[in-house]
Amino acid sequence: MRIEFTENAMKEFLDLDKSIQIQFKKAIEKILENPIRRHLKYGIPSHVINVTKQARIVYDLEDDLILILHCFSNHSDYEKWYKSYK
């Protein structure tokens, strides 16, 4: 499997502190080991993995590709995005 970032996700990732980027990289390695994680509700065709208590990675699975959609550094930004689908 390979991993790609959307333009938006790459910007979000690069805006993170270096220490948090390391945690995000470890979480991405976990996704590579086991791509099926928690599936989102409300018809959102994406998965999510908790990086820390606050941080989340939202991604899609497409055949041989894991597409990182968002890298949220705090829970409030994630909740705002998530609730936009309700």
GUVOMI-477215 format. One record per atom (N, C-alpha, C, O): residue number from 1; residue in three letters; atom name; x negated, y, z negated. Coordinates in nm, 3 decimals, m for minus. Layout:
BEGIN
+-----+-----+----+---------+---------+---------+
:   k :   r :  a :      c1 :      c2 :      c3 :
+-----+-----+----+---------+---------+---------+
: NUM : Ala : CA :       X :       Y :       Z :
...
+-----+-----+----+---------+---------+---------+
//
This chain:
BEGIN
+-----+-----+----+---------+---------+---------+
:   k :   r :  a :      c1 :      c2 :      c3 :
+-----+-----+----+---------+---------+---------+
:   1 : Met :  N :  m0.085 :  m0.119 :   0.000 :
:   1 : Met : CA :   0.000 :   0.000 :   0.000 :
:   1 : Met :  C :  m0.088 :   0.124 :   0.000 :
:   1 : Met :  O :  m0.201 :   0.123 :  m0.049 :
:   2 : Arg :  N :  m0.034 :   0.228 :   0.056 :
:   2 : Arg : CA :  m0.107 :   0.356 :   0.055 :
:   2 : Arg :  C :  m0.018 :   0.462 :  m0.007 :
:   2 : Arg :  O :   0.104 :   0.448 :  m0.014 :
:   3 : Ile :  N :  m0.082 :   0.568 :  m0.053 :
:   3 : Ile : CA :  m0.011 :   0.678 :  m0.119 :
:   3 : Ile :  C :  m0.031 :   0.805 :  m0.040 :
:   3 : Ile :  O :  m0.142 :   0.836 :   0.005 :
:   4 : Glu :  N :   0.077 :   0.879 :  m0.022 :
:   4 : Glu : CA :   0.071 :   1.011 :   0.039 :
:   4 : Glu :  C :   0.151 :   1.107 :  m0.048 :
:   4 : Glu :  O :   0.247 :   1.068 :  m0.114 :
:   5 : Phe :  N :   0.110 :   1.232 :  m0.048 :
:   5 : Phe : CA :   0.179 :   1.338 :  m0.119 :
:   5 : Phe :  C :   0.253 :   1.426 :  m0.018 :
:   5 : Phe :  O :   0.201 :   1.453 :   0.091 :
:   6 : Thr :  N :   0.372 :   1.469 :  m0.054 :
:   6 : Thr : CA :   0.435 :   1.572 :   0.026 :
:   6 : Thr :  C :   0.357 :   1.701 :   0.002 :
:   6 : Thr :  O :   0.280 :   1.711 :  m0.093 :
:   7 : Glu :  N :   0.378 :   1.798 :   0.086 :
:   7 : Glu : CA :   0.308 :   1.926 :   0.071 :
:   7 : Glu :  C :   0.341 :   1.989 :  m0.065 :
:   7 : Glu :  O :   0.253 :   2.042 :  m0.132 :
:   8 : Asn :  N :   0.467 :   1.981 :  m0.102 :
:   8 : Asn : CA :   0.512 :   2.037 :  m0.229 :
:   8 : Asn :  C :   0.448 :   1.964 :  m0.349 :
:   8 : Asn :  O :   0.405 :   2.027 :  m0.445 :
:   9 : Ala :  N :   0.444 :   1.831 :  m0.342 :
:   9 : Ala : CA :   0.386 :   1.752 :  m0.450 :
:   9 : Ala :  C :   0.237 :   1.779 :  m0.464 :
:   9 : Ala :  O :   0.185 :   1.785 :  m0.576 :
:  10 : Met :  N :   0.167 :   1.795 :  m0.353 :
:  10 : Met : CA :   0.024 :   1.823 :  m0.360 :
:  10 : Met :  C :  m0.002 :   1.958 :  m0.427 :
:  10 : Met :  O :  m0.094 :   1.972 :  m0.506 :
:  11 : Lys :  N :   0.081 :   2.057 :  m0.393 :
:  11 : Lys : CA :   0.067 :   2.189 :  m0.456 :
:  11 : Lys :  C :   0.092 :   2.178 :  m0.606 :
:  11 : Lys :  O :   0.018 :   2.235 :  m0.687 :
:  12 : Glu :  N :   0.198 :   2.105 :  m0.644 :
:  12 : Glu : CA :   0.229 :   2.087 :  m0.786 :
:  12 : Glu :  C :   0.115 :   2.015 :  m0.858 :
:  12 : Glu :  O :   0.080 :   2.051 :  m0.970 :
:  13 : Phe :  N :   0.056 :   1.914 :  m0.793 :
:  13 : Phe : CA :  m0.054 :   1.839 :  m0.853 :
:  13 : Phe :  C :  m0.178 :   1.928 :  m0.872 :
:  13 : Phe :  O :  m0.241 :   1.925 :  m0.977 :
:  14 : Leu :  N :  m0.211 :   2.006 :  m0.771 :
:  14 : Leu : CA :  m0.330 :   2.091 :  m0.779 :
:  14 : Leu :  C :  m0.314 :   2.205 :  m0.879 :
:  14 : Leu :  O :  m0.414 :   2.258 :  m0.928 :
:  15 : Asp :  N :  m0.190 :   2.242 :  m0.910 :
:  15 : Asp : CA :  m0.165 :   2.348 :  m1.008 :
:  15 : Asp :  C :  m0.177 :   2.298 :  m1.153 :
:  15 : Asp :  O :  m0.178 :   2.379 :  m1.246 :
:  16 : Leu :  N :  m0.186 :   2.168 :  m1.172 :
:  16 : Leu : CA :  m0.197 :   2.110 :  m1.307 :
:  16 : Leu :  C :  m0.337 :   2.133 :  m1.364 :
:  16 : Leu :  O :  m0.434 :   2.150 :  m1.290 :
:  17 : Asp :  N :  m0.345 :   2.132 :  m1.498 :
:  17 : Asp : CA :  m0.476 :   2.134 :  m1.564 :
:  17 : Asp :  C :  m0.551 :   2.006 :  m1.528 :
:  17 : Asp :  O :  m0.489 :   1.904 :  m1.499 :
:  18 : Lys :  N :  m0.682 :   2.014 :  m1.530 :
:  18 : Lys : CA :  m0.764 :   1.898 :  m1.493 :
:  18 : Lys :  C :  m0.738 :   1.778 :  m1.584 :
:  18 : Lys :  O :  m0.736 :   1.664 :  m1.536 :
:  19 : Ser :  N :  m0.716 :   1.801 :  m1.713 :
:  19 : Ser : CA :  m0.691 :   1.689 :  m1.805 :
:  19 : Ser :  C :  m0.559 :   1.619 :  m1.771 :
:  19 : Ser :  O :  m0.549 :   1.497 :  m1.782 :
:  20 : Ile :  N :  m0.460 :   1.695 :  m1.730 :
:  20 : Ile : CA :  m0.331 :   1.635 :  m1.693 :
:  20 : Ile :  C :  m0.342 :   1.567 :  m1.557 :
:  20 : Ile :  O :  m0.277 :   1.466 :  m1.534 :
:  21 : Gln :  N :  m0.425 :   1.622 :  m1.467 :
:  21 : Gln : CA :  m0.446 :   1.557 :  m1.338 :
:  21 : Gln :  C :  m0.501 :   1.416 :  m1.356 :
:  21 : Gln :  O :  m0.463 :   1.324 :  m1.283 :
:  22 : Ile :  N :  m0.589 :   1.399 :  m1.454 :
:  22 : Ile : CA :  m0.646 :   1.266 :  m1.481 :
:  22 : Ile :  C :  m0.535 :   1.170 :  m1.523 :
:  22 : Ile :  O :  m0.533 :   1.054 :  m1.480 :
:  23 : Gln :  N :  m0.442 :   1.217 :  m1.606 :
:  23 : Gln : CA :  m0.331 :   1.132 :  m1.649 :
:  23 : Gln :  C :  m0.240 :   1.099 :  m1.531 :
:  23 : Gln :  O :  m0.188 :   0.987 :  m1.521 :
:  24 : Phe :  N :  m0.219 :   1.195 :  m1.441 :
:  24 : Phe : CA :  m0.138 :   1.171 :  m1.322 :
:  24 : Phe :  C :  m0.206 :   1.066 :  m1.233 :
:  24 : Phe :  O :  m0.139 :   0.980 :  m1.177 :
:  25 : Lys :  N :  m0.338 :   1.073 :  m1.219 :
:  25 : Lys : CA :  m0.411 :   0.975 :  m1.137 :
:  25 : Lys :  C :  m0.396 :   0.835 :  m1.195 :
:  25 : Lys :  O :  m0.379 :   0.739 :  m1.119 :
:  26 : Lys :  N :  m0.401 :   0.822 :  m1.328 :
:  26 : Lys : CA :  m0.382 :   0.692 :  m1.391 :
:  26 : Lys :  C :  m0.241 :   0.639 :  m1.366 :
:  26 : Lys :  O :  m0.222 :   0.519 :  m1.343 :
:  27 : Ala :  N :  m0.142 :   0.728 :  m1.370 :
:  27 : Ala : CA :  m0.004 :   0.688 :  m1.345 :
:  27 : Ala :  C :   0.012 :   0.643 :  m1.200 :
:  27 : Ala :  O :   0.087 :   0.549 :  m1.172 :
:  28 : Ile :  N :  m0.056 :   0.709 :  m1.108 :
:  28 : Ile : CA :  m0.049 :   0.671 :  m0.967 :
:  28 : Ile :  C :  m0.111 :   0.532 :  m0.948 :
:  28 : Ile :  O :  m0.062 :   0.453 :  m0.868 :
:  29 : Glu :  N :  m0.218 :   0.502 :  m1.021 :
:  29 : Glu : CA :  m0.277 :   0.369 :  m1.016 :
:  29 : Glu :  C :  m0.177 :   0.264 :  m1.065 :
:  29 : Glu :  O :  m0.171 :   0.154 :  m1.011 :
:  30 : Lys :  N :  m0.100 :   0.298 :  m1.169 :
:  30 : Lys : CA :   0.003 :   0.205 :  m1.219 :
:  30 : Lys :  C :   0.110 :   0.183 :  m1.113 :
:  30 : Lys :  O :   0.160 :   0.072 :  m1.096 :
:  31 : Ile :  N :   0.146 :   0.290 :  m1.040 :
:  31 : Ile : CA :   0.246 :   0.276 :  m0.934 :
:  31 : Ile :  C :   0.194 :   0.180 :  m0.827 :
:  31 : Ile :  O :   0.269 :   0.098 :  m0.775 :
:  32 : Leu :  N :   0.065 :   0.190 :  m0.795 :
:  32 : Leu : CA :   0.007 :   0.100 :  m0.695 :
:  32 : Leu :  C :   0.013 :  m0.046 :  m0.740 :
:  32 : Leu :  O :   0.035 :  m0.136 :  m0.659 :
:  33 : Glu :  N :  m0.008 :  m0.069 :  m0.869 :
:  33 : Glu : CA :  m0.004 :  m0.205 :  m0.923 :
:  33 : Glu :  C :   0.138 :  m0.261 :  m0.922 :
:  33 : Glu :  O :   0.158 :  m0.378 :  m0.890 :
:  34 : Asn :  N :   0.236 :  m0.177 :  m0.956 :
:  34 : Asn : CA :   0.376 :  m0.221 :  m0.963 :
:  34 : Asn :  C :   0.463 :  m0.105 :  m0.914 :
:  34 : Asn :  O :   0.506 :  m0.022 :  m0.994 :
:  35 : Pro :  N :   0.490 :  m0.099 :  m0.783 :
:  35 : Pro : CA :   0.561 :   0.016 :  m0.727 :
:  35 : Pro :  C :   0.706 :   0.034 :  m0.773 :
:  35 : Pro :  O :   0.758 :   0.145 :  m0.771 :
:  36 : Ile :  N :   0.770 :  m0.074 :  m0.813 :
:  36 : Ile : CA :   0.911 :  m0.062 :  m0.853 :
:  36 : Ile :  C :   0.916 :  m0.018 :  m0.999 :
:  36 : Ile :  O :   0.882 :  m0.093 :  m1.090 :
:  37 : Arg :  N :   0.957 :   0.103 :  m1.019 :
:  37 : Arg : CA :   0.974 :   0.160 :  m1.152 :
:  37 : Arg :  C :   1.120 :   0.201 :  m1.168 :
:  37 : Arg :  O :   1.207 :   0.155 :  m1.095 :
:  38 : Arg :  N :   1.145 :   0.287 :  m1.262 :
:  38 : Arg : CA :   1.282 :   0.332 :  m1.291 :
:  38 : Arg :  C :   1.340 :   0.404 :  m1.169 :
:  38 : Arg :  O :   1.282 :   0.500 :  m1.118 :
:  39 : His :  N :   1.455 :   0.356 :  m1.124 :
:  39 : His : CA :   1.526 :   0.417 :  m1.011 :
:  39 : His :  C :   1.618 :   0.525 :  m1.065 :
:  39 : His :  O :   1.682 :   0.507 :  m1.169 :
:  40 : Leu :  N :   1.625 :   0.636 :  m0.995 :
:  40 : Leu : CA :   1.709 :   0.747 :  m1.039 :
:  40 : Leu :  C :   1.855 :   0.722 :  m1.008 :
:  40 : Leu :  O :   1.888 :   0.643 :  m0.919 :
:  41 : Lys :  N :   1.943 :   0.789 :  m1.082 :
:  41 : Lys : CA :   2.087 :   0.775 :  m1.065 :
:  41 : Lys :  C :   2.139 :   0.881 :  m0.967 :
:  41 : Lys :  O :   2.062 :   0.952 :  m0.903 :
:  42 : Tyr :  N :   2.272 :   0.889 :  m0.957 :
:  42 : Tyr : CA :   2.342 :   0.989 :  m0.876 :
:  42 : Tyr :  C :   2.307 :   0.979 :  m0.728 :
:  42 : Tyr :  O :   2.312 :   1.079 :  m0.656 :
:  43 : Gly :  N :   2.273 :   0.861 :  m0.681 :
:  43 : Gly : CA :   2.245 :   0.841 :  m0.540 :
:  43 : Gly :  C :   2.113 :   0.897 :  m0.492 :
:  43 : Gly :  O :   2.089 :   0.907 :  m0.372 :
:  44 : Ile :  N :   2.026 :   0.932 :  m0.585 :
:  44 : Ile : CA :   1.895 :   0.984 :  m0.547 :
:  44 : Ile :  C :   1.808 :   0.863 :  m0.509 :
:  44 : Ile :  O :   1.786 :   0.775 :  m0.593 :
:  45 : Pro :  N :   1.760 :   0.857 :  m0.385 :
:  45 : Pro : CA :   1.686 :   0.738 :  m0.341 :
:  45 : Pro :  C :   1.539 :   0.741 :  m0.380 :
:  45 : Pro :  O :   1.451 :   0.718 :  m0.297 :
:  46 : Ser :  N :   1.511 :   0.769 :  m0.505 :
:  46 : Ser : CA :   1.373 :   0.785 :  m0.552 :
:  46 : Ser :  C :   1.352 :   0.709 :  m0.682 :
:  46 : Ser :  O :   1.447 :   0.663 :  m0.745 :
:  47 : His :  N :   1.226 :   0.697 :  m0.718 :
:  47 : His : CA :   1.186 :   0.635 :  m0.844 :
:  47 : His :  C :   1.111 :   0.739 :  m0.926 :
:  47 : His :  O :   1.065 :   0.840 :  m0.873 :
:  48 : Val :  N :   1.100 :   0.713 :  m1.056 :
:  48 : Val : CA :   1.029 :   0.806 :  m1.144 :
:  48 : Val :  C :   0.944 :   0.726 :  m1.241 :
:  48 : Val :  O :   0.980 :   0.616 :  m1.283 :
:  49 : Ile :  N :   0.830 :   0.784 :  m1.277 :
:  49 : Ile : CA :   0.744 :   0.726 :  m1.380 :
:  49 : Ile :  C :   0.706 :   0.838 :  m1.475 :
:  49 : Ile :  O :   0.672 :   0.949 :  m1.433 :
:  50 : Asn :  N :   0.711 :   0.808 :  m1.604 :
:  50 : Asn : CA :   0.670 :   0.905 :  m1.705 :
:  50 : Asn :  C :   0.518 :   0.903 :  m1.715 :
:  50 : Asn :  O :   0.457 :   0.797 :  m1.730 :
:  51 : Val :  N :   0.457 :   1.020 :  m1.705 :
:  51 : Val : CA :   0.313 :   1.032 :  m1.718 :
:  51 : Val :  C :   0.279 :   1.061 :  m1.863 :
:  51 : Val :  O :   0.189 :   0.999 :  m1.920 :
:  52 : Thr :  N :   0.350 :   1.156 :  m1.922 :
:  52 : Thr : CA :   0.341 :   1.188 :  m2.065 :
:  52 : Thr :  C :   0.484 :   1.200 :  m2.115 :
:  52 : Thr :  O :   0.578 :   1.165 :  m2.043 :
:  53 : Lys :  N :   0.501 :   1.249 :  m2.236 :
:  53 : Lys : CA :   0.638 :   1.271 :  m2.286 :
:  53 : Lys :  C :   0.712 :   1.374 :  m2.201 :
:  53 : Lys :  O :   0.834 :   1.368 :  m2.188 :
:  54 : Gln :  N :   0.639 :   1.467 :  m2.144 :
:  54 : Gln : CA :   0.699 :   1.574 :  m2.066 :
:  54 : Gln :  C :   0.683 :   1.558 :  m1.914 :
:  54 : Gln :  O :   0.773 :   1.594 :  m1.838 :
:  55 : Ala :  N :   0.572 :   1.505 :  m1.870 :
:  55 : Ala : CA :   0.538 :   1.502 :  m1.728 :
:  55 : Ala :  C :   0.597 :   1.380 :  m1.657 :
:  55 : Ala :  O :   0.610 :   1.273 :  m1.715 :
:  56 : Arg :  N :   0.634 :   1.400 :  m1.529 :
:  56 : Arg : CA :   0.696 :   1.294 :  m1.449 :
:  56 : Arg :  C :   0.642 :   1.298 :  m1.306 :
:  56 : Arg :  O :   0.604 :   1.404 :  m1.255 :
:  57 : Ile :  N :   0.638 :   1.182 :  m1.244 :
:  57 : Ile : CA :   0.612 :   1.172 :  m1.100 :
:  57 : Ile :  C :   0.736 :   1.112 :  m1.036 :
:  57 : Ile :  O :   0.787 :   1.009 :  m1.081 :
:  58 : Val :  N :   0.786 :   1.177 :  m0.932 :
:  58 : Val : CA :   0.900 :   1.128 :  m0.855 :
:  58 : Val :  C :   0.846 :   1.082 :  m0.721 :
:  58 : Val :  O :   0.771 :   1.155 :  m0.655 :
:  59 : Tyr :  N :   0.883 :   0.961 :  m0.678 :
:  59 : Tyr : CA :   0.830 :   0.907 :  m0.554 :
:  59 : Tyr :  C :   0.932 :   0.818 :  m0.483 :
:  59 : Tyr :  O :   1.029 :   0.772 :  m0.542 :
:  60 : Asp :  N :   0.907 :   0.796 :  m0.354 :
:  60 : Asp : CA :   0.988 :   0.708 :  m0.271 :
:  60 : Asp :  C :   0.902 :   0.592 :  m0.223 :
:  60 : Asp :  O :   0.780 :   0.604 :  m0.212 :
:  61 : Leu :  N :   0.967 :   0.481 :  m0.197 :
:  61 : Leu : CA :   0.899 :   0.365 :  m0.139 :
:  61 : Leu :  C :   0.947 :   0.348 :   0.004 :
:  61 : Leu :  O :   1.067 :   0.342 :   0.030 :
:  62 : Glu :  N :   0.853 :   0.341 :   0.096 :
:  62 : Glu : CA :   0.886 :   0.323 :   0.237 :
:  62 : Glu :  C :   0.791 :   0.219 :   0.296 :
:  62 : Glu :  O :   0.676 :   0.251 :   0.325 :
:  63 : Asp :  N :   0.837 :   0.095 :   0.313 :
:  63 : Asp : CA :   0.756 :  m0.014 :   0.367 :
:  63 : Asp :  C :   0.621 :  m0.024 :   0.297 :
:  63 : Asp :  O :   0.613 :  m0.071 :   0.183 :
:  64 : Asp :  N :   0.515 :   0.021 :   0.363 :
:  64 : Asp : CA :   0.379 :   0.010 :   0.311 :
:  64 : Asp :  C :   0.331 :   0.143 :   0.252 :
:  64 : Asp :  O :   0.211 :   0.162 :   0.233 :
:  65 : Leu :  N :   0.423 :   0.233 :   0.224 :
:  65 : Leu : CA :   0.388 :   0.370 :   0.182 :
:  65 : Leu :  C :   0.459 :   0.407 :   0.053 :
:  65 : Leu :  O :   0.578 :   0.381 :   0.035 :
:  66 : Ile :  N :   0.382 :   0.467 :  m0.038 :
:  66 : Ile : CA :   0.439 :   0.530 :  m0.157 :
:  66 : Ile :  C :   0.426 :   0.679 :  m0.135 :
:  66 : Ile :  O :   0.315 :   0.732 :  m0.129 :
:  67 : Leu :  N :   0.539 :   0.748 :  m0.124 :
:  67 : Leu : CA :   0.540 :   0.891 :  m0.097 :
:  67 : Leu :  C :   0.570 :   0.967 :  m0.226 :
:  67 : Leu :  O :   0.680 :   0.957 :  m0.279 :
:  68 : Ile :  N :   0.472 :   1.042 :  m0.275 :
:  68 : Ile : CA :   0.489 :   1.122 :  m0.396 :
:  68 : Ile :  C :   0.566 :   1.248 :  m0.357 :
:  68 : Ile :  O :   0.520 :   1.327 :  m0.275 :
:  69 : Leu :  N :   0.684 :   1.266 :  m0.418 :
:  69 : Leu : CA :   0.769 :   1.380 :  m0.385 :
:  69 : Leu :  C :   0.745 :   1.499 :  m0.477 :
:  69 : Leu :  O :   0.742 :   1.614 :  m0.431 :
:  70 : His :  N :   0.729 :   1.471 :  m0.607 :
:  70 : His : CA :   0.711 :   1.579 :  m0.705 :
:  70 : His :  C :   0.619 :   1.534 :  m0.817 :
:  70 : His :  O :   0.615 :   1.416 :  m0.853 :
:  71 : Cys :  N :   0.545 :   1.630 :  m0.870 :
:  71 : Cys : CA :   0.461 :   1.610 :  m0.989 :
:  71 : Cys :  C :   0.503 :   1.716 :  m1.090 :
:  71 : Cys :  O :   0.454 :   1.828 :  m1.088 :
:  72 : Phe :  N :   0.594 :   1.679 :  m1.179 :
:  72 : Phe : CA :   0.646 :   1.773 :  m1.278 :
:  72 : Phe :  C :   0.559 :   1.770 :  m1.403 :
:  72 : Phe :  O :   0.535 :   1.663 :  m1.461 :
:  73 : Ser :  N :   0.512 :   1.886 :  m1.445 :
:  73 : Ser : CA :   0.427 :   1.892 :  m1.564 :
:  73 : Ser :  C :   0.508 :   1.907 :  m1.692 :
:  73 : Ser :  O :   0.457 :   1.880 :  m1.801 :
:  74 : Asn :  N :   0.634 :   1.949 :  m1.680 :
:  74 : Asn : CA :   0.717 :   1.960 :  m1.800 :
:  74 : Asn :  C :   0.858 :   1.908 :  m1.772 :
:  74 : Asn :  O :   0.904 :   1.905 :  m1.658 :
:  75 : His :  N :   0.923 :   1.869 :  m1.878 :
:  75 : His : CA :   1.053 :   1.805 :  m1.867 :
:  75 : His :  C :   1.161 :   1.900 :  m1.817 :
:  75 : His :  O :   1.252 :   1.857 :  m1.747 :
:  76 : Ser :  N :   1.152 :   2.027 :  m1.850 :
:  76 : Ser : CA :   1.256 :   2.122 :  m1.809 :
:  76 : Ser :  C :   1.261 :   2.138 :  m1.656 :
:  76 : Ser :  O :   1.370 :   2.148 :  m1.599 :
:  77 : Asp :  N :   1.145 :   2.140 :  m1.591 :
:  77 : Asp : CA :   1.143 :   2.148 :  m1.445 :
:  77 : Asp :  C :   1.201 :   2.021 :  m1.383 :
:  77 : Asp :  O :   1.274 :   2.027 :  m1.284 :
:  78 : Tyr :  N :   1.167 :   1.907 :  m1.441 :
:  78 : Tyr : CA :   1.221 :   1.779 :  m1.394 :
:  78 : Tyr :  C :   1.372 :   1.776 :  m1.410 :
:  78 : Tyr :  O :   1.444 :   1.738 :  m1.318 :
:  79 : Glu :  N :   1.421 :   1.816 :  m1.527 :
:  79 : Glu : CA :   1.566 :   1.816 :  m1.552 :
:  79 : Glu :  C :   1.640 :   1.910 :  m1.456 :
:  79 : Glu :  O :   1.747 :   1.876 :  m1.407 :
:  80 : Lys :  N :   1.583 :   2.025 :  m1.430 :
:  80 : Lys : CA :   1.644 :   2.121 :  m1.338 :
:  80 : Lys :  C :   1.656 :   2.058 :  m1.199 :
:  80 : Lys :  O :   1.761 :   2.069 :  m1.134 :
:  81 : Trp :  N :   1.551 :   1.993 :  m1.153 :
:  81 : Trp : CA :   1.552 :   1.927 :  m1.022 :
:  81 : Trp :  C :   1.654 :   1.812 :  m1.022 :
:  81 : Trp :  O :   1.733 :   1.799 :  m0.929 :
:  82 : Tyr :  N :   1.652 :   1.731 :  m1.127 :
:  82 : Tyr : CA :   1.739 :   1.615 :  m1.137 :
:  82 : Tyr :  C :   1.886 :   1.655 :  m1.142 :
:  82 : Tyr :  O :   1.969 :   1.593 :  m1.075 :
:  83 : Lys :  N :   1.917 :   1.757 :  m1.219 :
:  83 : Lys : CA :   2.057 :   1.800 :  m1.232 :
:  83 : Lys :  C :   2.110 :   1.865 :  m1.106 :
:  83 : Lys :  O :   2.232 :   1.879 :  m1.091 :
:  84 : Ser :  N :   2.023 :   1.906 :  m1.015 :
:  84 : Ser : CA :   2.069 :   1.966 :  m0.889 :
:  84 : Ser :  C :   2.142 :   1.862 :  m0.802 :
:  84 : Ser :  O :   2.210 :   1.899 :  m0.707 :
:  85 : Tyr :  N :   2.127 :   1.734 :  m0.834 :
:  85 : Tyr : CA :   2.193 :   1.627 :  m0.759 :
:  85 : Tyr :  C :   2.330 :   1.589 :  m0.816 :
:  85 : Tyr :  O :   2.406 :   1.518 :  m0.750 :
:  86 : Lys :  N :   2.363 :   1.635 :  m0.936 :
:  86 : Lys : CA :   2.490 :   1.598 :  m0.999 :
:  86 : Lys :  C :   2.606 :   1.664 :  m0.928 :
:  86 : Lys :  O :   2.721 :   1.643 :  m0.968 :
+-----+-----+----+---------+---------+---------+
//
